[in-house]
Amino acid sequence: MSSPAAVRILSVIPPMTQLNTPYPSTAYLTGFLRAQGLDARQEDLALALVLKLFSAAGLREVRAVIEAGSEAQRSARVNLFLDQFDRYVATLEPTIGFLQGRDLSLAHRIAGRQFLPEGPRFESLEVYLAEEGEDPLAWAFGALGQQDRARHLATLYLNDLADVLRDAVDPRFEFVRYAESLAAAQPTFDPLAEALAAPRNLVDETLCELALQAVARHEPTVVLVSVPFPGAVYGAFRVAQAIKARHPGLVTVLGGGFVNTELRELAEPRVFDYFDYVTLDAGESPLLALLEHLQGRRSRQRLVRTFVRDAATGQVQWLHLEQPEVPFENVGTPTWDGLPIHRYLSLLDMLNPMHRLWSDGRWNKLTVAHGCYWKKCSFCDVSLDYISRYETASAATLVDRIEAIVAETGQTGFHFVDEAAPPKSLKALAQELQRRGTSISWWGNIRFEKSFTPELCQQLADSGCIAISGGLEVASDRLLKLMKKGVSVEQVARVTRSLTDAGILVHAYLMYGFPTQTVQDTVDALEYVRQLFENGCIQSGFWHRFVCTVHSPVGQNPQDYGISLVPLPPGQFARNDIAFRDPTGVDHDALGEGLRKAIYNYMHGIGLEQDVRSWFDFHVPKPTVKRQTIARALAQTHWD
């Protein structure tokens, strides 16, 4: 019988996730597995792929692919790339070093706009300059914002190169949503299978080479591939394909957020040509059971939340032995050991100071509590484990984890990645941080509920809170009640203003297209949002198009929301998003462009005095919300 030490686990992050900071799943699993005495390593293949492609050698390979193809089929930006090739080669690696924080002195040359070749991504700056007659970056960065100005220009430069890669090498390439259409709500495995069977392009070859190098370095017996988003699925399967071709006996395991939401009814045998096991939900219990099985200490029938392919029938089999979960208090401290934390890229896509936190700077990611303490929102996957199983850890345990991570990484910035961090836990955490004199900067997601009083907001700020995001969704009391959000628009206004008054930046998640939402509802919601910006309640926001999922209350009880569902197409692969028929008949997609245009301008302090109807290219009704509604709500002194 093998000993536990004989098992060597490699956890990998496939492309694409984030470039500014590691996606936390492998850090969580590696920390947990090491706490069990296991040999666990991790690699970020997403970052490795980008750094290999976006290097001088990588650009030369891209040029070779272009020159081997048809000259007549080259896009204008590809021709521009070829014309400016020597400049791109000369500037790319220094610019990467700048974005990694290794050569900040380069900011002066980049900001001067004579150093980098400028492609189509820079055109928006020139249009603004022609229309407004002033430097479009001056208002955002001023005279002292040289580093930020340079990071924004360098990000545009990388986006230009990504566009070239997409035009000339791999039409699916994206920094975030890489080949997303092959997996997102895709009932059949056929598109993914066809893509994986096609001849490999330069991106594929590079990724496969990196995966095999990682296996050679660590010599694992088990490879865990964590897939958080649809945009990481293709990369995950390419990695597994390369490993299986070279090392057919090496055990591969698929898990992560995408699997937990979209593959819960997996019946596609071809998935197991690439992965030996597919696990659902929190990974600790399934992995411990699987490792015991691989060591001969547990039968296959006693696996936990695991799909396998039956050798006799060739069909997918679901195996699940009920057993207690590993308590959140005992999951251990994440570790970033093995990840190149100083090689991540601090990008600056958005100039808005709150919005930029998602792509700018490296954050230690940590969870305050597992699941959601509210778990009632009708659009949310409240039936799934990552929402429904709510568990907390003590403030002492959380701060122990924080201090251990700071000691390991040398960095004191934290992003708490909870679905909705509980106010009681945040209060206790703030008290413990202050009691120990532990200095960190942190941000995270909450519900804008009345527990966040001005006093608590100030206490959170004093403990290091710099920013908060939360769901306002549709700014309509009727729809908020239908959503079971448990908040009102006026309550959100008071909470967000208290956060702002404490010096905390606020980002609002917004939604449109919810069942029974009318055009009037949407226009009124935009008016509320305009007033929230105008009154300094929020500094950032993003409109999401409502998507009905099979795991949400809307998807499970559509009649309660005045809609009927469109039957899902037959399939054995992904099953999550589900279309529906709304009797209102509103063309929400047509409204989306005006909403996005408005929020983009509001985040930059532009157009707050305009009638909200001006953002739409077609007639919409006048708002029924009075223009001083939020101001009057903020003037109230009581918190109901």
TORROKE-443413 format. One record per residue (C-alpha): x, y, z. Coordinates in steps of 0.05 Angstrom, whole numbers, plus 5000, padded with zeros to 4 digits. Each point is the difference from the previous one (the first is absolute). Layout:
X; Y; Z
...
***
This chain:
5000; 5000; 5000
5027; 5069; 4981
5015; 5050; 5054
4969; 5070; 4997
5069; 5029; 4984
5000; 4960; 4934
4944; 5045; 4973
5025; 5064; 4968
4947; 5051; 4981
5007; 5056; 4949
4944; 5052; 4997
4998; 5043; 4938
4963; 5063; 4979
4984; 4995; 4926
4993; 5059; 4953
4968; 5047; 5008
4983; 5028; 5068
5036; 5063; 5025
5066; 5031; 4984
5008; 5046; 5060
4994; 4948; 5055
4995; 4924; 5006
4930; 4971; 4998
4994; 4973; 5072
4974; 4929; 4989
5068; 4967; 4995
5026; 5040; 5059
4942; 4976; 5043
5008; 4927; 4979
5076; 5000; 5005
4997; 5030; 5070
4948; 4950; 5022
5035; 4939; 4971
5067; 5020; 5030
4965; 5006; 5067
4981; 4926; 4991
5074; 4983; 4991
4995; 4991; 4925
5050; 5021; 4947
4961; 5054; 4963
5026; 5050; 4948
4967; 5052; 4955
5011; 5035; 4934
4965; 5058; 4964
5000; 4980; 4927
4957; 5060; 4982
5054; 5049; 5020
5055; 4956; 4972
4964; 4998; 4932
4993; 5075; 4996
5072; 5013; 5021
5025; 4950; 4948
4958; 5028; 4943
5012; 5072; 5020
5075; 4998; 4997
5050; 5018; 4945
5006; 4927; 4981
4924; 4992; 5001
4991; 5059; 4954
5049; 4970; 4951
4960; 4936; 4999
4936; 5040; 4989
5033; 5036; 4941
5022; 4933; 4971
4927; 4975; 5002
4976; 5064; 4967
5052; 4996; 4945
4983; 4927; 4986
4927; 5019; 4988
4964; 5037; 4946
5020; 5072; 4992
4932; 5017; 4971
4965; 4977; 5064
5040; 5044; 5048
4960; 5051; 5039
5021; 5073; 5004
5026; 4991; 5071
5041; 4940; 4980
5033; 5041; 4945
5012; 5056; 5050
5033; 4949; 5046
5046; 4977; 4944
5017; 5071; 4981
5017; 5016; 5073
5029; 4932; 5017
5070; 5023; 5020
4970; 5051; 5048
4954; 4948; 5031
5058; 4952; 5010
5043; 5055; 5031
4946; 5025; 5047
4961; 4938; 5021
5045; 4969; 5053
5017; 5067; 5033
4925; 5015; 5002
4985; 4933; 5031
5053; 5014; 5052
4968; 5067; 5015
4931; 4968; 5009
5032; 4949; 5047
5028; 5057; 5042
5072; 4983; 4983
5017; 5064; 4962
4956; 5057; 5022
5047; 5052; 4970
4974; 4982; 4931
4934; 5035; 5018
5028; 5067; 4977
5015; 4975; 4930
4935; 4962; 4993
4959; 5059; 5025
5034; 5045; 4950
4967; 4960; 4944
5063; 4996; 4958
5025; 4933; 5025
4945; 4950; 4984
4972; 4987; 4930
4927; 5019; 5002
4948; 4958; 4964
4924; 5003; 4995
4988; 4995; 5075
5029; 5070; 5007
4950; 5030; 4952
4949; 5016; 5054
5051; 5047; 5032
5011; 5036; 4934
4925; 5007; 4988
4992; 5031; 5069
5058; 5047; 4987
4968; 5023; 4934
4932; 5010; 5031
5018; 5029; 5067
5066; 5034; 4983
5035; 4975; 5062
5041; 4941; 5025
4949; 4945; 5015
5044; 4972; 5055
5014; 5066; 5035
4935; 5001; 5039
5011; 4928; 5023
5073; 5002; 5020
5020; 5073; 5004
5073; 5021; 5006
5017; 4951; 5055
4969; 4937; 4969
5057; 4982; 4955
5003; 4927; 5020
4925; 4990; 4991
5000; 5037; 4934
5056; 4955; 4975
4965; 4936; 5024
4937; 5020; 4962
5039; 5013; 4936
5039; 4935; 5009
4934; 4963; 5009
4974; 5029; 4934
5065; 4977; 4968
4991; 4928; 5025
4928; 5001; 4977
5024; 5020; 4930
5047; 4940; 5000
4944; 4954; 5024
4957; 5025; 4942
5057; 4981; 4952
5005; 4931; 5031
4925; 4991; 4992
4999; 5024; 4927
5061; 4961; 4978
5009; 4939; 5045
4940; 4980; 5042
4932; 5033; 4990
4978; 4975; 5069
5056; 5035; 5038
4980; 5048; 5056
5035; 5021; 5064
4938; 4979; 5040
4945; 4966; 4958
5045; 4953; 4961
4959; 4954; 4954
4941; 5012; 5046
4947; 4982; 4948
5025; 4928; 4998
4977; 4988; 5072
4952; 5052; 5028
4930; 4969; 5005
5021; 4952; 4945
4955; 4939; 5003
5043; 4958; 4953
5073; 4984; 5004
5007; 5000; 4924
5027; 5072; 4991
5054; 4988; 5053
5017; 4932; 4972
5007; 5028; 4930
5045; 5056; 5024
5043; 4951; 5039
5006; 4954; 4939
5020; 5057; 4953
5073; 5013; 4983
5034; 5039; 5055
5016; 5073; 4989
5057; 5038; 5033
4961; 5014; 5063
4981; 4926; 5007
5072; 4977; 4989
5027; 5050; 5050
4949; 4980; 5053
5013; 4926; 4990
5075; 5011; 5005
4992; 5038; 5065
4954; 4947; 5029
5050; 4944; 4985
5057; 5041; 5029
4961; 5009; 5064
4988; 4925; 5004
5074; 4987; 4988
5019; 5049; 5055
4954; 4972; 5054
4992; 4927; 4978
4929; 4996; 5029
4958; 4937; 5006
4936; 5042; 4999
4985; 5065; 4962
4942; 5043; 5024
4973; 5049; 4949
4957; 5055; 5029
4951; 5033; 4952
4964; 5060; 5030
4970; 5029; 4936
4977; 4977; 4931
5059; 5040; 4973
5048; 4951; 5033
4967; 4935; 4975
5034; 4994; 4932
5068; 5013; 5031
4987; 4948; 5054
4982; 4946; 4949
5061; 5018; 4957
5044; 4992; 5061
4969; 4933; 5018
5005; 4977; 4927
5075; 5015; 4998
5012; 4965; 5066
4960; 4938; 4981
5036; 4995; 4933
5069; 5000; 5033
4982; 4968; 5068
4938; 4957; 4991
5005; 4971; 5070
5002; 5067; 5035
4934; 5013; 5037
4965; 5064; 4979
4943; 5031; 5040
4953; 5056; 4979
4964; 5047; 5049
4985; 5073; 5013
4944; 5050; 4995
4981; 4984; 4928
4993; 4927; 5016
4960; 5014; 5063
4948; 5040; 4963
4998; 4974; 4929
5020; 4926; 5003
4956; 4976; 5057
4963; 4953; 4953
5061; 4978; 4960
4986; 4940; 4956
5051; 5010; 4944
5050; 4941; 4999
5049; 5038; 4955
5018; 5046; 5058
5036; 4940; 5031
5047; 4994; 4941
5033; 5060; 5032
4983; 4994; 5074
4997; 4938; 5043
4956; 5033; 5053
4954; 5060; 5003
4983; 5026; 5070
4945; 5048; 5023
4997; 5055; 5052
5051; 5013; 5055
5061; 4959; 4982
5025; 4979; 5068
4956; 4939; 5013
4999; 4973; 4929
5076; 5006; 4994
5015; 4966; 5066
4953; 4943; 4980
5032; 4996; 4931
5071; 4999; 5027
4981; 4945; 5048
4971; 4961; 4941
5064; 5009; 4959
5041; 4976; 5060
4957; 4937; 5004
4968; 5021; 5066
4929; 5013; 4974
4958; 4965; 4947
4978; 5037; 4938
4927; 4995; 5021
5016; 5041; 5063
5023; 5062; 4962
4968; 5066; 5018
4963; 5045; 4949
5039; 4971; 4942
4984; 4982; 4928
5038; 4942; 4967
4993; 4960; 4936
4980; 4928; 5012
5051; 4955; 4966
4949; 4946; 4984
4944; 5042; 4971
5038; 5062; 4978
4946; 5043; 5033
5009; 5056; 5050
4989; 4978; 5072
4985; 5045; 5060
5032; 4978; 5065
4985; 5033; 5066
5008; 4974; 5070
4967; 5046; 5050
5050; 5024; 5052
5012; 5064; 5039
5032; 5058; 4964
5067; 5027; 5023
4978; 5059; 5045
5019; 5069; 4974
5038; 5012; 5065
5045; 4941; 4982
5014; 5010; 4925
5067; 5031; 5017
5038; 5060; 4973
5008; 5010; 4925
5071; 5001; 4975
5029; 5034; 4939
5065; 4961; 5005
5020; 4979; 4930
4962; 5055; 4964
5042; 5056; 4971
4966; 5056; 5039
5050; 5052; 4976
4987; 4985; 4927
4926; 5019; 4997
4981; 5060; 4958
4969; 5062; 5032
4953; 5021; 4944
4957; 5061; 4997
4941; 4992; 4952
4951; 5047; 5035
5019; 5068; 5026
4947; 4998; 5054
5036; 4991; 5067
4952; 4947; 5026
4990; 4961; 4936
5074; 4992; 4990
5010; 4958; 5062
4980; 4937; 4960
5060; 5006; 4953
5050; 5045; 5035
5046; 4976; 5054
5011; 4932; 5032
4951; 4980; 5055
5003; 4943; 5049
4931; 4967; 4992
4966; 4974; 5062
4930; 4980; 5021
4968; 5027; 5064
4943; 4948; 4999
4979; 4942; 4957
4935; 5010; 4963
4949; 5055; 5010
4965; 5017; 5065
4940; 5030; 4962
4991; 4947; 4944
4932; 5025; 4979
5013; 5041; 4936
4956; 4971; 4946
5052; 5009; 4944
5055; 4964; 5038
5020; 4926; 5002
4975; 4994; 5071
4990; 4925; 4993
5074; 4987; 4989
5053; 4986; 5053
5042; 5063; 4987
4939; 5042; 5020
4957; 4955; 5044
5051; 4973; 5049
5015; 5058; 5045
5058; 4993; 5049
5044; 5050; 5036
5068; 4998; 5032
5019; 5039; 5062
5032; 5069; 4993
5062; 4972; 5034
5006; 4945; 4947
4990; 5050; 4943
5053; 5048; 5026
5047; 4941; 5012
4991; 4983; 4926
5010; 5073; 4980
5064; 5006; 5039
5027; 4934; 4972
4986; 5023; 4929
5033; 5067; 5011
5061; 4965; 5028
5003; 4955; 4939
4986; 5051; 4945
5026; 5064; 5031
4937; 5034; 4974
4945; 5029; 5043
4944; 5009; 4950
4940; 4953; 5006
4939; 4988; 4958
4946; 4963; 5039
4965; 4959; 4947
4936; 4983; 5037
4932; 4997; 4967
4979; 5050; 5054
5045; 5010; 5060
4957; 4999; 5064
4998; 5066; 5038
5010; 4964; 5067
5062; 4964; 4975
5028; 5064; 4969
4989; 5038; 5065
5036; 4945; 5040
5056; 4998; 4948
5009; 5075; 5004
5003; 4997; 5076
5052; 4944; 4998
5043; 5035; 4949
5000; 5063; 5042
5012; 4962; 5065
5062; 4967; 4971
5023; 5063; 4963
5001; 4962; 4934
5003; 5049; 4943
4970; 4978; 4934
4959; 5029; 4943
4938; 4961; 4980
4938; 5001; 4958
4942; 4952; 4988
4928; 4988; 4984
4940; 5012; 5047
4925; 5008; 5000
4981; 5073; 5008
4959; 4985; 5062
4983; 5046; 5059
5050; 4964; 5046
5054; 5041; 4965
4989; 5061; 5043
5044; 5062; 4995
5036; 4976; 5063
5015; 4931; 4970
5021; 5030; 4934
5050; 5044; 5036
5026; 4941; 5040
5010; 4960; 4936
5038; 5059; 4969
5043; 5005; 5063
5018; 4926; 4993
5025; 5010; 4928
4937; 4996; 4956
5012; 5041; 4937
4943; 4977; 4956
4934; 4962; 5000
4958; 4969; 4945
4928; 4979; 5007
4938; 4984; 4961
4949; 5054; 4990
4976; 4960; 4939
4938; 5035; 4972
4991; 5066; 5036
4925; 4989; 5009
4966; 4985; 5065
4948; 4957; 4964
5053; 4957; 4966
5045; 4998; 5061
4941; 4970; 5039
4988; 4950; 4944
5074; 4983; 5002
4997; 4991; 5075
5061; 5044; 5009
4977; 5023; 5068
5019; 5072; 4987
4968; 5063; 4972
5030; 5053; 4954
4999; 5052; 5055
5033; 4952; 5049
5055; 4986; 4948
5009; 5075; 4993
5011; 5010; 5074
5048; 4940; 5007
5041; 5018; 4940
5005; 5073; 5021
5023; 4978; 5070
5054; 4958; 4967
5021; 5058; 4956
5001; 5048; 5060
5048; 4951; 5034
5047; 5006; 4940
4981; 4933; 4969
4990; 4995; 4925
4934; 4967; 4980
4984; 4959; 4938
4928; 4980; 4984
4981; 4938; 4961
4940; 5018; 4957
4953; 4956; 4961
4951; 5008; 4943
4953; 4952; 4965
4971; 4969; 5063
4932; 4966; 4991
4943; 5050; 4992
5048; 5059; 4997
4970; 5053; 4954
5034; 5055; 4962
4973; 5048; 5052
5032; 4958; 5055
5067; 5004; 4964
4997; 5075; 4989
4980; 5011; 5073
5057; 4955; 5023
5049; 5041; 4959
4973; 5064; 5031
5012; 4970; 5070
5070; 4981; 4979
5013; 5070; 4973
4979; 5029; 5067
5044; 4951; 5039
5060; 5024; 4960
4978; 5073; 5006
4994; 4995; 5076
5067; 4965; 5010
4970; 4934; 5021
5036; 4957; 4948
5062; 5011; 4958
4995; 4941; 4953
4950; 4951; 4971
4988; 4948; 4947
4936; 4979; 4965
4991; 4925; 4992
4947; 4970; 4955
4956; 4954; 5042
5011; 4926; 4984
4952; 4948; 5026
5036; 4938; 5027
4971; 4931; 5014
5025; 5003; 5072
4967; 5067; 5019
4929; 5011; 5028
4981; 5033; 4934
5023; 4939; 4961
4967; 4951; 5048
4934; 5038; 5010
4991; 5044; 4939
4925; 5007; 5011
5014; 5040; 5063
5035; 5052; 4957
4949; 5005; 4944
5041; 4963; 4947
5003; 4933; 4965
5064; 4963; 4985
5024; 4979; 4931
5016; 4925; 5002
5074; 4987; 5002
5029; 4967; 4938
5021; 4927; 5008
5072; 4990; 5021
5048; 4966; 5047
5048; 5056; 5015
4988; 5069; 5031
4932; 5018; 5028
4992; 5067; 5035
4970; 5059; 4962
4928; 4992; 4978
4960; 5045; 4955
4931; 5024; 5020
4939; 5035; 4972
4982; 5066; 5034
4930; 5027; 4985
5026; 5072; 5002
5036; 4988; 4933
5053; 5052; 5015
5062; 5002; 4956
5050; 5003; 5057
5060; 4993; 4954
4981; 5065; 4967
4999; 5035; 5068
5067; 4971; 5020
5043; 5046; 4957
4969; 5063; 5030
5009; 4972; 5071
5073; 4984; 4987
5013; 5068; 4969
4968; 5035; 5059
5038; 4962; 5053
5067; 5009; 4964
4990; 5075; 5000
4974; 5003; 5071
5062; 4964; 5024
5041; 5055; 4969
4957; 5056; 5029
4969; 5017; 4932
4927; 5012; 4984
4971; 4997; 5070
4957; 5061; 4986
4971; 4971; 4936
4930; 4970; 4993
5011; 4925; 5001
4960; 4993; 4936
5057; 5032; 4962
5043; 4937; 5005
4952; 4960; 4956
4998; 5004; 4924
4925; 4991; 4999
4939; 5026; 5037
4992; 4976; 5072
4950; 5027; 5051
5016; 5055; 5049
5023; 4976; 5069
4945; 4998; 5052
5052; 5007; 5056
5007; 5071; 5026
5069; 5029; 4991
5011; 5012; 5075
4977; 4932; 5025
5069; 4976; 5022
5019; 5068; 5030
4937; 4998; 5043
5014; 4928; 5022
5070; 5021; 5022
4971; 5058; 5040
4962; 4951; 5044
5035; 4986; 5066
4967; 4933; 5017
5019; 4932; 4972
4939; 4958; 4986
***
